[in-house]
Amino acid sequence: MTRDTIVPKLLDLAARKFDRPRDGLSAEQDLFDALGIDSVDAMTLLTALETEFKVEIPDYEVQDVRTFIALAEAIERRL
């Protein structure tokens, strides 16, 4: 699985989880601003992503992640 296949799944899951329109989300967006979430919500999203992609992502790997594409890259490294 590559970043190009991860991003759409990531955006779909984030849109569903935080009740946002999927067509309003793009890979380059700041995920906190786009989803209207805080760091606690981001951890909830990370847990859902770990379940979806069957990976474990240490917190330190995503502590500075701000965009969906950067999050997809972190997932891709763990697959």
Backbone as CSV, one residue per row, in Angstrom:
resi,resn,N_x,N_y,N_z,CA_x,CA_y,CA_z,C_x,C_y,C_z
1,MET,0.849,-1.164,0.000,0.000,0.000,0.000,0.903,1.238,0.000
2,THR,0.569,2.186,-0.837,1.375,3.402,-0.955,0.591,4.615,-0.457
3,ARG,1.311,5.691,-0.332,0.705,6.952,0.094,-0.509,7.297,-0.771
4,ASP,-0.418,7.036,-2.082,-1.523,7.356,-2.995,-2.786,6.551,-2.701
5,THR,-2.638,5.370,-2.160,-3.815,4.578,-1.794,-4.232,4.821,-0.344
6,ILE,-3.283,5.264,0.472,-3.588,5.541,1.880,-4.397,6.824,2.034
7,VAL,-4.019,7.872,1.294,-4.657,9.180,1.461,-6.173,9.127,1.303
8,PRO,-6.715,8.528,0.250,-8.183,8.507,0.129,-8.864,7.792,1.296
9,LYS,-8.287,6.687,1.742,-8.854,5.967,2.888,-8.788,6.817,4.145
10,LEU,-7.668,7.497,4.331,-7.471,8.369,5.482,-8.497,9.506,5.478
11,LEU,-8.684,10.138,4.332,-9.649,11.238,4.228,-11.072,10.743,4.455
12,ASP,-11.405,9.587,3.908,-12.746,9.011,4.117,-12.996,8.747,5.600
13,LEU,-12.038,8.127,6.255,-12.193,7.795,7.664,-12.302,9.062,8.515
14,ALA,-11.454,10.045,8.253,-11.483,11.297,9.013,-12.817,12.020,8.819
15,ALA,-13.312,12.043,7.599,-14.589,12.706,7.320,-15.725,12.031,8.083
16,ARG,-15.750,10.705,8.063,-16.794,9.970,8.794,-16.674,10.180,10.295
17,LYS,-15.472,10.069,10.802,-15.244,10.142,12.249,-15.632,11.496,12.835
18,PHE,-15.376,12.561,12.081,-15.629,13.904,12.597,-16.767,14.615,11.865
19,ASP,-17.561,13.834,11.147,-18.761,14.338,10.484,-18.472,15.587,9.641
20,ARG,-17.511,15.441,8.746,-17.142,16.517,7.825,-17.407,16.050,6.406
21,PRO,-17.701,16.971,5.492,-17.875,16.562,4.094,-16.552,16.089,3.497
22,ARG,-16.556,14.920,2.936,-15.332,14.331,2.368,-14.768,15.183,1.242
23,ASP,-15.644,15.756,0.422,-15.156,16.539,-0.718,-14.512,17.860,-0.288
24,GLY,-14.626,18.202,0.990,-13.989,19.402,1.503,-12.600,19.154,2.071
25,LEU,-12.131,17.914,2.011,-10.831,17.557,2.566,-9.840,17.226,1.455
26,SER,-8.592,17.672,1.643,-7.537,17.330,0.678,-6.257,16.974,1.429
27,ALA,-5.381,16.297,0.751,-4.157,15.758,1.360,-3.266,16.832,1.974
28,GLU,-3.230,18.013,1.387,-2.313,19.053,1.828,-2.843,19.883,2.992
29,GLN,-4.102,19.710,3.348,-4.698,20.516,4.411,-4.142,20.184,5.787
30,ASP,-4.160,21.190,6.649,-3.865,20.994,8.059,-5.043,20.216,8.638
31,LEU,-4.782,19.045,9.155,-5.879,18.190,9.604,-6.610,18.761,10.809
32,PHE,-5.918,19.509,11.653,-6.566,20.110,12.820,-7.574,21.176,12.383
33,ASP,-7.151,22.024,11.437,-8.045,23.071,10.943,-9.191,22.490,10.117
34,ALA,-8.865,21.565,9.234,-9.877,20.993,8.335,-10.960,20.232,9.091
35,LEU,-10.558,19.545,10.161,-11.513,18.734,10.913,-12.056,19.456,12.146
36,GLY,-11.447,20.585,12.494,-11.863,21.304,13.694,-11.612,20.497,14.954
37,ILE,-10.427,19.873,15.025,-10.121,18.989,16.153,-8.967,19.533,16.992
38,ASP,-8.816,18.955,18.173,-7.689,19.282,19.042,-6.805,18.036,19.164
39,SER,-5.799,18.109,20.020,-4.845,17.000,20.131,-5.484,15.716,20.665
40,VAL,-6.484,15.846,21.516,-7.179,14.648,22.028,-7.943,13.973,20.887
41,ASP,-8.621,14.776,20.067,-9.324,14.223,18.902,-8.341,13.580,17.926
42,ALA,-7.176,14.189,17.786,-6.160,13.645,16.882,-5.715,12.261,17.348
43,MET,-5.614,12.067,18.643,-5.238,10.751,19.169,-6.346,9.731,18.904
44,THR,-7.589,10.173,18.978,-8.718,9.302,18.650,-8.649,8.894,17.181
45,LEU,-8.333,9.858,16.325,-8.179,9.567,14.897,-7.029,8.587,14.684
46,LEU,-5.922,8.806,15.365,-4.773,7.918,15.227,-5.124,6.486,15.613
47,THR,-5.877,6.326,16.678,-6.304,4.986,17.108,-7.165,4.330,16.034
48,ALA,-8.075,5.096,15.452,-8.937,4.562,14.384,-8.104,4.187,13.157
49,LEU,-7.104,4.985,12.851,-6.236,4.692,11.706,-5.396,3.446,11.945
50,GLU,-4.912,3.294,13.165,-4.138,2.095,13.490,-4.993,0.842,13.319
51,THR,-6.244,0.929,13.689,-7.157,-0.201,13.521,-7.437,-0.443,12.040
52,GLU,-7.730,0.615,11.317,-8.053,0.517,9.887,-6.900,-0.070,9.078
53,PHE,-5.692,0.416,9.343,-4.530,0.005,8.550,-3.725,-1.116,9.199
54,LYS,-4.153,-1.543,10.391,-3.490,-2.633,11.105,-1.998,-2.349,11.313
55,VAL,-1.729,-1.155,11.852,-0.365,-0.737,12.170,-0.348,-0.116,13.559
56,GLU,0.847,0.005,14.103,1.043,0.742,15.349,1.959,1.908,15.036
57,ILE,1.498,3.105,15.368,2.285,4.299,15.108,2.593,4.964,16.447
58,PRO,3.865,4.984,16.831,4.220,5.624,18.104,3.879,7.112,18.081
59,ASP,3.476,7.629,19.219,3.106,9.039,19.325,4.221,9.969,18.845
60,TYR,5.464,9.622,19.154,6.573,10.504,18.780,6.709,10.655,17.265
61,GLU,6.201,9.682,16.496,6.290,9.772,15.034,5.268,10.737,14.442
62,VAL,4.245,11.044,15.202,3.196,11.920,14.664,3.019,13.209,15.461
63,GLN,3.881,13.448,16.422,3.698,14.620,17.274,3.795,15.938,16.508
64,ASP,4.547,15.992,15.419,4.655,17.214,14.628,3.884,17.145,13.316
65,VAL,3.136,16.090,13.112,2.360,15.919,11.883,1.175,16.880,11.898
66,ARG,1.019,17.629,10.820,-0.083,18.595,10.739,-0.983,18.357,9.524
67,THR,-0.462,17.724,8.479,-1.259,17.551,7.259,-1.656,16.088,7.069
68,PHE,-2.694,15.903,6.271,-3.135,14.545,5.968,-2.048,13.771,5.229
69,ILE,-1.344,14.425,4.310,-0.304,13.726,3.551,0.836,13.290,4.472
70,ALA,1.200,14.114,5.436,2.248,13.726,6.382,1.792,12.551,7.239
71,LEU,0.526,12.541,7.600,-0.015,11.418,8.359,-0.013,10.152,7.511
72,ALA,-0.354,10.273,6.243,-0.318,9.128,5.324,1.102,8.590,5.186
73,GLU,2.085,9.484,5.155,3.480,9.054,5.067,3.900,8.286,6.320
74,ALA,3.421,8.719,7.480,3.725,8.006,8.722,3.116,6.604,8.704
75,ILE,1.917,6.499,8.177,1.261,5.180,8.049,2.044,4.312,7.076
76,GLU,2.415,4.893,5.937,3.138,4.139,4.901,4.456,3.573,5.452
77,ARG,5.155,4.322,6.282,6.415,3.832,6.861,6.207,2.617,7.742
78,ARG,5.030,2.486,8.312,4.746,1.378,9.242,4.149,0.155,8.578
79,LEU,3.765,0.268,7.333,3.169,-0.883,6.638,4.226,-1.844,6.147
